[in-house]
Amino acid sequence: MSASLTTALDAVLRTAETEDIGNPWVNIAIFGGFVAITLVIVFRASRNNKTAADYYAAGRSFTGPQNGTAIAGDYLSAASFLGICGAIAVNGYDGFLYSIGFLVAWLVALLLVAELLRNTGRFTMADVLSFRLKQRPVRMAAALATLTVVFFYLLAQMAGAGGLVALLLGVDGTAAQGLVIAVVGALMILYVLVGGMKGTTWVQIIKAVLLIAGAAVMTLWVLAQFGFNFSDLLQGAIDMAGEGGEAVIEPGKQYGVSAMSQLNFLSLALALVLGTAGLPHVLMRFYTVPTAKEARRSVVWAIWLIGIFYLFTLVLGYGAAALVGPETIKAAPGGVNSAAPLLAYELGGTILLGLISAVAFATILAVVAGLTITAAASFAHDIYASVIKHGEVKPDGEVRVARITVVVIGILAIIGGIFANGQNVAFLVALAFAVAASANLPTILYSLFWKRFNTSGALWSMYGGLISCLVLITFSPVVSGKVDPVSGASLSMIKNTDVDFAIIPLENPGLISIPLAFLLGILGTFLSKDGSSPEKYAEMEVRSLTGAGSEKATVAH
């Protein structure tokens, strides 16, 4: 989740010195306990991983409530807990806009595409996009878009994991943080390699329970400090902010500075809201339930859990502002990312801080595991089995390739995370969501709802969205030219303030690339001679809306 993550993780990575917060050995003990318990569960879950359906979709054995909890675990990343709390603590009302935006994004994803995709597909998003179009070119384009989204999202998570966990464990220096990134990557590889989707799902369920329970305990604890009166809590945040403190409960503190800042927010919000509906690792979760009815139950559970959690972030953010103070938060190691840990330390000392640190660690592991299984499934199922082998491959051979892919992706993520450590990761997260919104979502919607849509339209939209995102991000301020007006330091990926090739003022390309991708899909369809298949569209429509035939597709697609 993303813009909050960009600010939060960048603050961690820019930290020059580390101060011990609490007791690192307590944090290590709690981390170790979590890893040991989840590894036992993953190994137990792996006993039944015999087929491709077992490895990719957990044998479609999870109930609606279980899958709904796992979806919440997949959706609520470290940024949702650490980043949004920090954004609210520092920017007040404007920070809470992230919580609102992410919840709305989730509703868009569920109501618009989630159940329809589950009814139509088998293992991956490309199953749906190629259902009534030419298999090989569409699968290749969808897989490349998926791998791009996953890689940059994974890279940002790994780089952030190094900074965050190193901070909480009290280790300093590039080599130490690199070691932390390698450990996180190795655990991720082990979880996915052994457990597949079933093991990953159980890790996500445990993580969701821990995250929501931890946030609930801290929320009640904060409210108790103010007599369970939310107005008193807001007044405490205003008083702690000092002169002009009323700005923390009014709109415009962060995004009302200029017309360009408002435009940046609009562009970012568009990418987040629509990008979530195209995030392959979130959509893939719907293939783990046996029926459309269970998919709908997943929806209900996920909405409740995610909605309640984002209400918690409002109390936690303003609680950190009132009890810790925005200046203290910004000055601490980790910057705004330290809001939730500092609040935990303020409320419950070393033990509560250790528990919250373990929750953050569990969150990172669950998210990277979900991303990795998605990338492995996309490569093995879409590129290897469907494009390279023309569909003539045994399921166990496909799973073997998926496992090899997990190791390769894990190694690349570790190397990339170490390389990105100490650099601004804002552009990585922005790119992941922008690619998902531009390359994936238009093609998904057109495939599901537009009878005339054809293969050329899909390729124009996917490749056009992907390429435009890459170009726009490259020539935007998040790569070069963005300078802190106070310190004069570079806030871009390139740390040399003299290097500036930013010609696009928008920090996120969503406002340009998303409409462009929709337009290219229309142009590609009308300008090509590719025909569409009304019969296949009718079959897809019936299946997507009713679920009829979707269970049969799990056996023979």
C-alpha positions in Angstrom: 0.0 0.0 0.0 1.9 2.5 -1.0 2.2 6.3 -0.7 2.4 5.9 3.0 4.9 3.1 2.5 7.0 5.4 0.3 7.3 8.0 2.9 7.7 5.6 5.8 10.2 3.3 4.2 12.2 6.1 2.7 12.5 7.6 6.2 13.9 4.3 7.4 16.4 4.1 4.6 17.6 7.7 5.0 18.3 7.2 8.7 22.0 7.8 9.2 22.2 6.7 12.8 20.3 4.1 14.8 19.2 4.4 18.4 18.1 1.4 20.4 14.4 1.5 21.1 13.4 -1.0 23.8 15.5 -4.2 24.0 16.6 -5.7 20.7 17.0 -9.1 22.4 13.3 -9.1 23.4 12.5 -8.3 19.7 14.7 -11.1 18.5 13.1 -13.6 20.9 9.6 -12.7 19.8 10.6 -12.7 16.1 12.2 -16.2 16.6 9.0 -17.5 18.3 6.8 -16.3 15.4 9.2 -17.8 12.8 9.3 -21.1 14.6 5.5 -21.4 15.0 4.8 -20.4 11.4 7.5 -22.8 10.0 5.9 -25.7 11.9 2.5 -24.8 10.3 4.0 -24.4 6.8 5.7 -27.8 7.0 2.4 -29.4 8.2 0.5 -27.7 5.4 3.0 -28.9 2.8 2.2 -32.6 3.3 -0.7 -32.4 0.8 1.0 -30.4 -1.9 0.8 -33.0 -4.7 -0.8 -31.3 -7.6 -0.7 -27.9 -9.3 -4.0 -27.0 -7.8 -2.5 -27.8 -4.3 0.5 -25.7 -4.9 -1.1 -22.7 -6.6 -4.5 -22.6 -5.1 -4.1 -24.6 -1.8 -6.3 -27.3 -3.3 -9.2 -24.9 -3.1 -9.7 -26.1 0.4 -10.1 -22.9 2.4 -13.5 -21.7 3.7 -14.8 -18.2 3.1 -13.9 -16.9 6.6 -10.4 -18.4 6.3 -9.8 -16.9 2.9 -11.3 -13.6 3.9 -8.9 -13.4 6.8 -6.0 -14.3 4.5 -7.1 -11.6 2.0 -7.0 -9.1 4.8 -3.5 -10.4 5.7 -2.5 -10.0 2.0 -4.0 -6.5 1.7 -2.8 -5.0 5.0 0.9 -4.5 4.4 3.4 -3.0 6.8 2.6 0.4 5.3 -1.0 0.1 6.4 0.1 -0.3 10.0 3.3 1.7 10.3 3.0 4.1 7.3 -0.6 5.2 7.8 -0.2 5.7 11.5 2.8 7.9 10.9 1.0 9.8 8.1 -1.9 10.5 10.4 0.4 11.4 13.3 2.3 14.0 11.2 -0.3 15.2 8.7 -3.5 14.5 10.5 -6.6 14.6 8.3 -4.6 14.3 5.1 -2.9 11.2 6.4 -6.2 9.5 7.1 -7.1 10.0 3.4 -4.8 7.0 2.8 -7.0 4.8 5.0 -10.1 6.0 3.2 -8.5 5.5 -0.2 -7.3 2.0 0.5 -10.7 0.9 1.9 -12.5 2.3 -1.2 -9.9 0.6 -3.4 -10.7 -2.7 -1.8 -14.4 -2.2 -2.4 -13.7 -1.4 -6.0 -11.6 -4.5 -6.4 -14.2 -6.8 -4.8 -17.4 -5.4 -6.4 -15.9 -4.9 -9.8 -13.6 -7.8 -10.6 -12.8 -10.3 -7.8 -15.7 -12.8 -7.9 -15.9 -12.5 -11.7 -12.2 -13.4 -12.0 -12.5 -16.3 -9.6 -15.4 -17.8 -11.5 -13.6 -17.5 -14.9 -10.0 -18.4 -14.1 -8.0 -21.3 -12.7 -4.7 -20.2 -11.2 -3.7 -16.8 -12.5 -5.0 -13.5 -13.9 -3.8 -14.5 -17.4 -6.3 -17.4 -17.3 -9.1 -14.8 -17.5 -7.5 -12.5 -20.0 -6.8 -15.3 -22.4 -10.2 -17.1 -22.0 -11.7 -15.6 -25.2 -8.5 -14.2 -26.8 -5.4 -15.7 -28.4 -3.7 -17.7 -25.7 0.1 -17.3 -26.3 0.4 -13.5 -26.9 -2.1 -12.5 -24.2 -0.6 -14.8 -21.6 2.9 -13.5 -22.3 1.8 -9.9 -22.0 -0.2 -10.6 -18.8 2.6 -12.6 -17.3 5.1 -9.8 -18.0 2.8 -7.2 -16.5 2.3 -9.4 -13.4 6.0 -10.1 -13.0 6.8 -6.3 -13.3 4.2 -5.4 -10.6 5.4 -8.2 -8.3 9.1 -7.5 -8.8 9.0 -3.8 -8.0 6.5 -4.3 -5.1 8.7 -7.1 -3.8 11.9 -5.0 -4.2 10.4 -2.2 -2.2 9.2 -4.6 0.6 12.6 -6.2 0.8 14.5 -2.9 1.0 12.0 -1.6 3.6 12.3 -4.9 5.5 16.1 -4.3 5.8 15.7 -0.8 7.2 12.7 -1.5 9.4 13.9 -4.8 11.0 17.5 -3.5 11.4 16.1 -0.4 13.2 14.0 -2.5 15.6 16.9 -5.0 16.3 19.3 -2.1 16.9 21.8 -3.1 14.1 23.5 -0.5 12.1 25.6 -0.3 8.9 25.0 -1.4 5.3 26.4 -4.9 5.8 24.2 -5.6 8.8 21.1 -4.3 7.0 22.1 -6.4 4.0 22.3 -9.5 6.3 18.8 -8.7 7.6 17.4 -8.5 4.0 19.1 -11.8 3.2 17.5 -13.5 6.2 14.0 -12.1 5.3 14.5 -13.3 1.7 15.7 -16.8 2.8 12.6 -17.2 5.1 10.4 -16.1 2.3 11.9 -18.7 -0.1 11.5 -21.4 2.5 7.8 -20.5 3.2 6.8 -20.5 -0.4 9.1 -23.4 -1.6 7.8 -25.8 1.0 4.3 -24.6 1.8 3.1 -23.3 -1.6 -0.2 -21.3 -1.5 -1.5 -23.4 1.5 1.5 -22.5 3.7 1.4 -18.9 2.5 -2.3 -18.7 3.3 -1.8 -19.9 6.8 1.0 -17.4 7.4 -1.3 -14.6 6.1 -4.1 -15.7 8.4 -1.8 -15.7 11.4 -0.4 -12.3 10.4 -3.9 -10.8 9.9 -5.0 -12.0 13.4 -1.8 -10.7 15.0 -2.0 -7.3 13.2 -5.7 -6.7 13.9 -5.4 -7.9 17.5 -2.3 -5.8 18.1 -4.0 -2.7 16.6 -7.1 -3.4 18.7 -5.2 -3.6 21.9 -3.3 -0.4 21.2 -6.4 1.4 20.1 -8.2 0.6 23.4 -5.1 1.5 25.4 -4.9 4.9 23.6 -8.6 5.6 24.1 -8.2 4.7 27.8 -5.6 7.4 28.2 -8.3 10.0 27.2 -11.2 8.5 29.1 -12.5 6.9 25.9 -13.4 10.3 24.6 -12.2 10.8 21.0 -12.7 14.6 21.1 -10.2 14.7 24.0 -7.8 12.6 21.9 -8.0 15.1 19.0 -7.5 18.0 21.5 -4.4 16.2 22.8 -3.0 16.0 19.3 -3.7 19.7 18.7 -2.0 20.7 22.0 1.0 18.5 21.3 1.4 20.1 17.8 1.8 23.5 19.4 1.1 26.7 17.4 -1.2 26.1 14.5 -2.0 22.7 15.9 -5.6 22.9 14.6 -4.2 22.0 11.1 -3.9 18.3 12.2 -7.7 18.0 12.1 -8.3 20.1 9.0 -7.8 19.1 5.4 -4.9 20.5 3.4 -1.9 20.1 5.7 -0.1 17.9 3.2 -1.9 18.2 -0.1 -3.2 21.7 0.0 0.1 23.5 -0.4 -0.2 24.1 -4.1 -2.2 23.1 -7.2 0.6 20.6 -8.2 0.4 18.9 -4.8 -3.3 18.5 -5.2 -2.8 17.1 -8.7 -0.2 14.7 -7.3 -2.6 13.5 -4.8 -5.3 13.0 -7.4 -2.9 11.0 -9.6 -1.7 8.9 -6.7 -5.2 8.2 -5.5 -6.3 7.1 -9.0 -3.4 4.7 -9.2 -4.0 3.3 -5.7 -7.8 2.9 -6.0 -7.7 1.3 -9.5 -4.3 -0.4 -9.1 -5.6 -2.5 -6.2 -8.2 -4.0 -8.5 -5.4 -5.1 -10.7 -2.9 -6.4 -8.2 -2.3 -10.0 -9.2 -1.3 -11.2 -5.7 -4.6 -10.0 -4.2 -6.8 -11.3 -7.0 -5.0 -14.7 -6.9 -6.4 -15.3 -3.4 -9.9 -15.9 -4.8 -8.7 -19.2 -6.5 -8.2 -20.8 -3.1 -11.9 -21.3 -2.3 -14.0 -24.2 -3.7 -17.2 -22.3 -4.8 -18.4 -18.9 -5.8 -20.5 -18.8 -2.6 -17.3 -19.2 -0.5 -15.8 -16.4 -2.6 -18.7 -14.1 -1.6 -18.2 -15.1 2.0 -14.6 -14.2 1.7 -15.6 -10.7 0.5 -17.8 -10.1 3.5 -15.1 -11.2 6.0 -12.4 -9.2 4.3 -14.5 -6.0 4.1 -15.3 -6.2 7.8 -11.7 -6.9 8.9 -10.1 -4.3 6.7 -12.7 -1.7 7.5 -12.3 -2.2 11.2 -8.5 -2.1 11.0 -8.5 1.2 9.1 -10.7 2.7 11.9 -8.0 1.6 14.3 -5.4 3.5 12.4 -7.2 6.8 12.9 -7.0 6.3 16.7 -3.4 5.1 16.6 -2.3 7.9 14.4 -3.8 10.7 16.5 -2.7 8.8 19.6 0.9 8.9 18.4 0.5 12.6 17.7 -1.0 13.3 21.2 1.3 11.0 23.3 4.6 11.1 21.4 4.3 14.3 19.3 5.0 14.8 15.5 8.3 16.5 16.0 9.6 13.6 18.2 8.4 11.1 15.6 10.0 12.9 12.7 13.3 13.2 14.6 13.4 9.6 15.6 15.3 6.9 13.7 12.9 5.7 11.1 11.1 9.0 10.8 7.3 8.7 10.4 7.7 5.0 10.2 8.5 5.0 13.9 5.1 6.4 15.0 3.5 3.0 15.9 6.6 1.6 17.6 7.1 4.8 19.6 3.5 4.8 20.6 3.8 1.1 21.7 6.9 1.9 23.7 5.1 4.9 25.3 2.1 2.8 26.3 3.6 -0.6 27.3 7.3 -0.3 27.3 9.7 -3.0 25.9 7.3 -5.9 25.8 4.5 -4.2 23.9 7.2 -2.7 21.5 8.5 -6.3 21.0 5.1 -7.6 20.2 4.4 -4.7 17.8 7.8 -5.3 16.1 6.9 -9.0 15.7 3.6 -8.0 14.1 5.5 -5.7 11.6 7.9 -8.5 10.8 5.1 -11.0 10.3 3.4 -8.5 8.0 6.5 -8.1 5.8 7.0 -11.9 5.6 3.3 -12.6 4.7 3.3 -9.9 2.0 6.5 -11.0 0.3 5.4 -14.7 0.5 2.2 -13.8 -1.3 4.0 -11.8 -3.9 6.5 -14.6 -4.5 3.9 -17.4 -5.0 2.1 -15.1 -7.5 5.2 -14.5 -9.5 6.1 -18.2 -9.5 2.6 -19.2 -10.6 2.6 -16.6 -13.4 5.9 -17.7 -14.8 5.4 -21.5 -14.5 1.7 -21.6 -15.5 1.5 -18.8 -18.1 5.0 -18.6 -19.7 6.5 -22.0 -19.2 3.4 -24.3 -19.5 1.3 -22.3 -21.8 3.7 -20.4 -24.1 6.9 -22.4 -24.1 5.4 -25.9 -23.8 2.1 -25.1 -25.6 0.1 -26.6 -22.7 1.8 -30.0 -23.1 3.4 -30.3 -19.7 2.6 -32.5 -16.7 1.3 -30.8 -13.5 4.2 -32.0 -11.4 6.6 -30.6 -14.0 4.9 -27.3 -13.9 5.1 -27.3 -10.1 8.8 -28.1 -10.2 9.4 -25.1 -12.5 7.3 -23.0 -10.1 9.6 -24.0 -7.2 12.7 -23.2 -9.2 11.2 -19.8 -10.0 10.6 -19.2 -6.3 14.3 -19.6 -5.6 15.3 -17.4 -8.6 12.9 -14.7 -7.6 13.9 -14.8 -4.0 17.6 -14.5 -4.9 16.8 -11.5 -7.2 14.7 -9.9 -4.5 17.6 -10.2 -2.0 20.1 -8.8 -4.4 17.7 -6.0 -5.4 16.8 -5.2 -1.8 20.4 -4.9 -0.8 21.1 -2.8 -3.9 18.1 -0.5 -3.1 19.0 -0.3 0.6 19.7 3.3 1.5 17.9 4.7 -1.6 14.5 6.2 -2.1 12.0 3.4 -2.8 9.1 5.7 -3.5 9.3 5.1 -7.3 9.2 1.3 -6.9 5.9 1.3 -5.0 4.4 4.0 -7.2 5.4 2.0 -10.3 3.9 -1.3 -9.0 0.5 0.3 -8.4 0.6 2.4 -11.6 1.5 -0.7 -13.7 -1.3 -2.7 -12.1 -3.8 0.1 -12.8 -2.6 0.7 -16.3 -1.5 -2.6 -17.8 -3.9 -5.0 -15.9 -7.2 -3.3 -15.0 -8.3 -2.0 -18.4 -7.8 -5.4 -20.0 -9.6 -7.2 -17.2 -12.6 -4.9 -17.5 -12.7 -5.0 -21.2 -12.4 -8.8 -21.2 -15.2 -9.2 -18.7 -17.7 -6.6 -20.0 -17.0 -5.7 -23.7 -18.2 -8.2 -26.3 -16.1 -6.7 -29.2 -12.8 -6.6 -27.3 -10.1 -8.6 -29.1 -6.5 -9.7 -28.9 -5.0 -6.6 -30.4 -6.9 -4.4 -28.0 -5.5 -6.4 -25.1 -1.9 -6.2 -26.3 -2.1 -2.5 -27.0 -3.6 -1.8 -23.6 -1.2 -4.0 -21.6 2.0 -3.1 -23.4 1.0 0.5 -23.7 0.2 0.8 -20.1 3.4 -1.0 -19.1 5.7 1.1 -21.3 4.0 4.4 -20.6 4.4 3.8 -16.8 8.1 3.0 -17.1 8.8 6.1 -19.2 6.7 8.5 -17.1 8.2 7.3 -13.9 11.8 7.5 -15.3 11.3 11.2 -16.2 9.4 12.1 -13.0 10.7 13.8 -9.8 10.8 10.5 -7.9 13.8 9.4 -10.0 15.7 12.7 -10.2 15.5 16.4 -9.4 13.3 16.4 -6.2 15.1 18.3 -3.5 14.1 18.9 0.2 13.6 22.7 0.4 14.8 22.8 4.0 17.9 20.6 4.0 18.7 20.7 0.2 19.1 16.9 0.2 17.8 14.9 -2.7 14.5 13.1 -2.2 14.7 11.2 -5.4 16.2 7.8 -6.3 19.3 9.5 -7.7 21.0 11.1 -4.7 23.1 13.6 -6.7 21.1 16.9 -6.6 22.8 18.2 -9.7 21.3 15.4 -11.8 17.8 16.4 -13.0 16.1 15.0 -16.1 12.6 15.2 -14.7 10.3 16.6 -17.4 7.0 15.2 -16.0 5.9 17.2 -12.9 3.6 14.4 -11.7 5.2 12.1 -9.1 2.8 9.3 -10.0 1.9 8.6 -13.7 -1.6 7.3 -12.9 -3.4 10.5 -14.2 -1.8 10.0 -17.6 -1.1 6.3 -18.0 -4.4 4.9 -16.8 -6.7 6.8 -19.2 -4.0 6.2 -21.9 -4.2 2.4 -21.3 -8.0 2.5 -21.5 -7.8 4.5 -24.7 -5.2 2.2 -26.3 -7.5 -0.8 -25.6 -10.3 0.9 -27.6 -8.0 2.0 -30.4 -6.3 -1.4 -30.7 -9.7 -3.1 -30.9 -11.2 -0.9 -33.6 -8.1 -0.5 -35.7 -7.2 -4.2 -35.9 -8.7 -6.9 -38.1 -8.8 -9.4 -35.3 -12.2 -10.9 -34.8 -13.9 -11.5 -31.5 -15.8 -14.7 -30.6 -19.4 -13.9 -29.5 -19.7 -17.6 -28.4 -16.7 -17.4 -26.1 -17.8 -14.1 -24.7 -21.3 -15.5 -23.9 -19.7 -18.5 -22.2 -17.4 -16.2 -20.2 -20.2 -14.0 -19.2 -22.4 -16.8 -17.9 -19.4 -18.4 -16.1 -18.2 -15.1 -14.6 -21.7 -14.1 -13.3 -23.0 -17.4 -12.1 -19.9 -19.6 -11.5 -21.4 -22.3 -13.8 -18.6 -24.4 -15.2 -15.9 -22.8 -13.0 -15.5 -26.0 -10.9 -15.2 -28.0 -14.1 -12.4 -25.6 -15.2 -10.4 -26.5 -12.2 -10.0 -30.0 -13.7 -9.7 -29.2 -17.4 -9.3 -25.6 -18.3 
